[in-house]
Amino acid sequence: MRDNCVALSVYADEEQLISMWQPDDDDLARLQAGGAVWLYVVGVAHPPVLVTTKNPFNETSTTKGIAP
């Protein structure tokens, strides 16, 4: 699985890292058919995570540093 890893643009501050993921057409079709989102954490300890569809930035802030 690690052979498929690529660089990921993230927003970072002292408390968190935020990345944005946009599903492609195949992902959307699976989700609309009742599919699930799977989260893989590499390692033996599982850090706290949050998966959401809500934008963590308010409308006046920027998502600079996060690739669309």
Phi and psi in radians as a Rosetta constraint file:
Dihedral C 1 N 2 CA 2 C 2 CIRCULARHARMONIC -1.148 0.35
Dihedral N 2 CA 2 C 2 N 3 CIRCULARHARMONIC -0.362 0.35
Dihedral C 2 N 3 CA 3 C 3 CIRCULARHARMONIC -1.137 0.35
Dihedral N 3 CA 3 C 3 N 4 CIRCULARHARMONIC -0.368 0.35
Dihedral C 3 N 4 CA 4 C 4 CIRCULARHARMONIC -1.651 0.35
Dihedral N 4 CA 4 C 4 N 5 CIRCULARHARMONIC 0.090 0.35
Dihedral C 4 N 5 CA 5 C 5 CIRCULARHARMONIC -1.295 0.35
Dihedral N 5 CA 5 C 5 N 6 CIRCULARHARMONIC 2.483 0.35
Dihedral C 5 N 6 CA 6 C 6 CIRCULARHARMONIC -2.317 0.35
Dihedral N 6 CA 6 C 6 N 7 CIRCULARHARMONIC 2.891 0.35
Dihedral C 6 N 7 CA 7 C 7 CIRCULARHARMONIC -1.092 0.35
Dihedral N 7 CA 7 C 7 N 8 CIRCULARHARMONIC 2.557 0.35
Dihedral C 7 N 8 CA 8 C 8 CIRCULARHARMONIC -2.243 0.35
Dihedral N 8 CA 8 C 8 N 9 CIRCULARHARMONIC 2.146 0.35
Dihedral C 8 N 9 CA 9 C 9 CIRCULARHARMONIC -1.358 0.35
Dihedral N 9 CA 9 C 9 N 10 CIRCULARHARMONIC 2.301 0.35
Dihedral C 9 N 10 CA 10 C 10 CIRCULARHARMONIC -2.392 0.35
Dihedral N 10 CA 10 C 10 N 11 CIRCULARHARMONIC 2.722 0.35
Dihedral C 10 N 11 CA 11 C 11 CIRCULARHARMONIC -1.578 0.35
Dihedral N 11 CA 11 C 11 N 12 CIRCULARHARMONIC 2.366 0.35
Dihedral C 11 N 12 CA 12 C 12 CIRCULARHARMONIC -2.354 0.35
Dihedral N 12 CA 12 C 12 N 13 CIRCULARHARMONIC 2.420 0.35
Dihedral C 12 N 13 CA 13 C 13 CIRCULARHARMONIC -2.357 0.35
Dihedral N 13 CA 13 C 13 N 14 CIRCULARHARMONIC -2.830 0.35
Dihedral C 13 N 14 CA 14 C 14 CIRCULARHARMONIC -1.252 0.35
Dihedral N 14 CA 14 C 14 N 15 CIRCULARHARMONIC -0.262 0.35
Dihedral C 14 N 15 CA 15 C 15 CIRCULARHARMONIC -2.083 0.35
Dihedral N 15 CA 15 C 15 N 16 CIRCULARHARMONIC -0.262 0.35
Dihedral C 15 N 16 CA 16 C 16 CIRCULARHARMONIC -2.769 0.35
Dihedral N 16 CA 16 C 16 N 17 CIRCULARHARMONIC 2.826 0.35
Dihedral C 16 N 17 CA 17 C 17 CIRCULARHARMONIC -2.129 0.35
Dihedral N 17 CA 17 C 17 N 18 CIRCULARHARMONIC 2.337 0.35
Dihedral C 17 N 18 CA 18 C 18 CIRCULARHARMONIC -2.202 0.35
Dihedral N 18 CA 18 C 18 N 19 CIRCULARHARMONIC 2.216 0.35
Dihedral C 18 N 19 CA 19 C 19 CIRCULARHARMONIC -2.152 0.35
Dihedral N 19 CA 19 C 19 N 20 CIRCULARHARMONIC 2.692 0.35
Dihedral C 19 N 20 CA 20 C 20 CIRCULARHARMONIC -1.991 0.35
Dihedral N 20 CA 20 C 20 N 21 CIRCULARHARMONIC 2.366 0.35
Dihedral C 20 N 21 CA 21 C 21 CIRCULARHARMONIC -2.182 0.35
Dihedral N 21 CA 21 C 21 N 22 CIRCULARHARMONIC 2.247 0.35
Dihedral C 21 N 22 CA 22 C 22 CIRCULARHARMONIC -2.017 0.35
Dihedral N 22 CA 22 C 22 N 23 CIRCULARHARMONIC 2.138 0.35
Dihedral C 22 N 23 CA 23 C 23 CIRCULARHARMONIC -1.204 0.35
Dihedral N 23 CA 23 C 23 N 24 CIRCULARHARMONIC 2.515 0.35
Dihedral C 23 N 24 CA 24 C 24 CIRCULARHARMONIC -1.490 0.35
Dihedral N 24 CA 24 C 24 N 25 CIRCULARHARMONIC -3.114 0.35
Dihedral C 24 N 25 CA 25 C 25 CIRCULARHARMONIC -1.034 0.35
Dihedral N 25 CA 25 C 25 N 26 CIRCULARHARMONIC -0.690 0.35
Dihedral C 25 N 26 CA 26 C 26 CIRCULARHARMONIC -1.140 0.35
Dihedral N 26 CA 26 C 26 N 27 CIRCULARHARMONIC -0.750 0.35
Dihedral C 26 N 27 CA 27 C 27 CIRCULARHARMONIC -1.064 0.35
Dihedral N 27 CA 27 C 27 N 28 CIRCULARHARMONIC -0.789 0.35
Dihedral C 27 N 28 CA 28 C 28 CIRCULARHARMONIC -1.057 0.35
Dihedral N 28 CA 28 C 28 N 29 CIRCULARHARMONIC -0.733 0.35
Dihedral C 28 N 29 CA 29 C 29 CIRCULARHARMONIC -1.082 0.35
Dihedral N 29 CA 29 C 29 N 30 CIRCULARHARMONIC -0.747 0.35
Dihedral C 29 N 30 CA 30 C 30 CIRCULARHARMONIC -1.135 0.35
Dihedral N 30 CA 30 C 30 N 31 CIRCULARHARMONIC -0.727 0.35
Dihedral C 30 N 31 CA 31 C 31 CIRCULARHARMONIC -1.129 0.35
Dihedral N 31 CA 31 C 31 N 32 CIRCULARHARMONIC -0.766 0.35
Dihedral C 31 N 32 CA 32 C 32 CIRCULARHARMONIC -1.164 0.35
Dihedral N 32 CA 32 C 32 N 33 CIRCULARHARMONIC -0.406 0.35
Dihedral C 32 N 33 CA 33 C 33 CIRCULARHARMONIC -1.551 0.35
Dihedral N 33 CA 33 C 33 N 34 CIRCULARHARMONIC 0.180 0.35
Dihedral C 33 N 34 CA 34 C 34 CIRCULARHARMONIC 1.681 0.35
Dihedral N 34 CA 34 C 34 N 35 CIRCULARHARMONIC 0.180 0.35
Dihedral C 34 N 35 CA 35 C 35 CIRCULARHARMONIC -1.157 0.35
Dihedral N 35 CA 35 C 35 N 36 CIRCULARHARMONIC 3.003 0.35
Dihedral C 35 N 36 CA 36 C 36 CIRCULARHARMONIC -2.056 0.35
Dihedral N 36 CA 36 C 36 N 37 CIRCULARHARMONIC 2.845 0.35
Dihedral C 36 N 37 CA 37 C 37 CIRCULARHARMONIC -1.718 0.35
Dihedral N 37 CA 37 C 37 N 38 CIRCULARHARMONIC 2.231 0.35
Dihedral C 37 N 38 CA 38 C 38 CIRCULARHARMONIC -1.871 0.35
Dihedral N 38 CA 38 C 38 N 39 CIRCULARHARMONIC 2.386 0.35
Dihedral C 38 N 39 CA 39 C 39 CIRCULARHARMONIC -1.990 0.35
Dihedral N 39 CA 39 C 39 N 40 CIRCULARHARMONIC 2.135 0.35
Dihedral C 39 N 40 CA 40 C 40 CIRCULARHARMONIC -1.824 0.35
Dihedral N 40 CA 40 C 40 N 41 CIRCULARHARMONIC 2.278 0.35
Dihedral C 40 N 41 CA 41 C 41 CIRCULARHARMONIC -2.051 0.35
Dihedral N 41 CA 41 C 41 N 42 CIRCULARHARMONIC 2.087 0.35
Dihedral C 41 N 42 CA 42 C 42 CIRCULARHARMONIC -1.471 0.35
Dihedral N 42 CA 42 C 42 N 43 CIRCULARHARMONIC 2.194 0.35
Dihedral C 42 N 43 CA 43 C 43 CIRCULARHARMONIC 2.241 0.35
Dihedral N 43 CA 43 C 43 N 44 CIRCULARHARMONIC -3.082 0.35
Dihedral C 43 N 44 CA 44 C 44 CIRCULARHARMONIC -1.829 0.35
Dihedral N 44 CA 44 C 44 N 45 CIRCULARHARMONIC -0.149 0.35
Dihedral C 44 N 45 CA 45 C 45 CIRCULARHARMONIC -1.982 0.35
Dihedral N 45 CA 45 C 45 N 46 CIRCULARHARMONIC 2.451 0.35
Dihedral C 45 N 46 CA 46 C 46 CIRCULARHARMONIC -1.839 0.35
Dihedral N 46 CA 46 C 46 N 47 CIRCULARHARMONIC 1.943 0.35
Dihedral C 46 N 47 CA 47 C 47 CIRCULARHARMONIC -1.303 0.35
Dihedral N 47 CA 47 C 47 N 48 CIRCULARHARMONIC 2.809 0.35
Dihedral C 47 N 48 CA 48 C 48 CIRCULARHARMONIC -1.083 0.35
Dihedral N 48 CA 48 C 48 N 49 CIRCULARHARMONIC 2.359 0.35
Dihedral C 48 N 49 CA 49 C 49 CIRCULARHARMONIC -2.351 0.35
Dihedral N 49 CA 49 C 49 N 50 CIRCULARHARMONIC 2.804 0.35
Dihedral C 49 N 50 CA 50 C 50 CIRCULARHARMONIC -2.395 0.35
Dihedral N 50 CA 50 C 50 N 51 CIRCULARHARMONIC 2.213 0.35
Dihedral C 50 N 51 CA 51 C 51 CIRCULARHARMONIC -2.028 0.35
Dihedral N 51 CA 51 C 51 N 52 CIRCULARHARMONIC 2.168 0.35
Dihedral C 51 N 52 CA 52 C 52 CIRCULARHARMONIC -2.571 0.35
Dihedral N 52 CA 52 C 52 N 53 CIRCULARHARMONIC 2.847 0.35
Dihedral C 52 N 53 CA 53 C 53 CIRCULARHARMONIC -1.761 0.35
Dihedral N 53 CA 53 C 53 N 54 CIRCULARHARMONIC -0.063 0.35
Dihedral C 53 N 54 CA 54 C 54 CIRCULARHARMONIC -1.447 0.35
Dihedral N 54 CA 54 C 54 N 55 CIRCULARHARMONIC 2.357 0.35
Dihedral C 54 N 55 CA 55 C 55 CIRCULARHARMONIC -1.184 0.35
Dihedral N 55 CA 55 C 55 N 56 CIRCULARHARMONIC 2.157 0.35
Dihedral C 55 N 56 CA 56 C 56 CIRCULARHARMONIC -1.339 0.35
Dihedral N 56 CA 56 C 56 N 57 CIRCULARHARMONIC -0.096 0.35
Dihedral C 56 N 57 CA 57 C 57 CIRCULARHARMONIC -1.852 0.35
Dihedral N 57 CA 57 C 57 N 58 CIRCULARHARMONIC 2.452 0.35
Dihedral C 57 N 58 CA 58 C 58 CIRCULARHARMONIC -1.272 0.35
Dihedral N 58 CA 58 C 58 N 59 CIRCULARHARMONIC 2.976 0.35
Dihedral C 58 N 59 CA 59 C 59 CIRCULARHARMONIC -1.119 0.35
Dihedral N 59 CA 59 C 59 N 60 CIRCULARHARMONIC -0.425 0.35
Dihedral C 59 N 60 CA 60 C 60 CIRCULARHARMONIC -1.605 0.35
Dihedral N 60 CA 60 C 60 N 61 CIRCULARHARMONIC -0.192 0.35
Dihedral C 60 N 61 CA 61 C 61 CIRCULARHARMONIC -1.537 0.35
Dihedral N 61 CA 61 C 61 N 62 CIRCULARHARMONIC 3.059 0.35
Dihedral C 61 N 62 CA 62 C 62 CIRCULARHARMONIC -1.994 0.35
Dihedral N 62 CA 62 C 62 N 63 CIRCULARHARMONIC 2.698 0.35
Dihedral C 62 N 63 CA 63 C 63 CIRCULARHARMONIC -1.816 0.35
Dihedral N 63 CA 63 C 63 N 64 CIRCULARHARMONIC 0.510 0.35
Dihedral C 63 N 64 CA 64 C 64 CIRCULARHARMONIC -0.955 0.35
Dihedral N 64 CA 64 C 64 N 65 CIRCULARHARMONIC 2.363 0.35
Dihedral C 64 N 65 CA 65 C 65 CIRCULARHARMONIC 1.717 0.35
Dihedral N 65 CA 65 C 65 N 66 CIRCULARHARMONIC -0.196 0.35
Dihedral C 65 N 66 CA 66 C 66 CIRCULARHARMONIC -1.923 0.35
Dihedral N 66 CA 66 C 66 N 67 CIRCULARHARMONIC 2.112 0.35
Dihedral C 66 N 67 CA 67 C 67 CIRCULARHARMONIC -1.222 0.35
Dihedral N 67 CA 67 C 67 N 68 CIRCULARHARMONIC 2.355 0.35
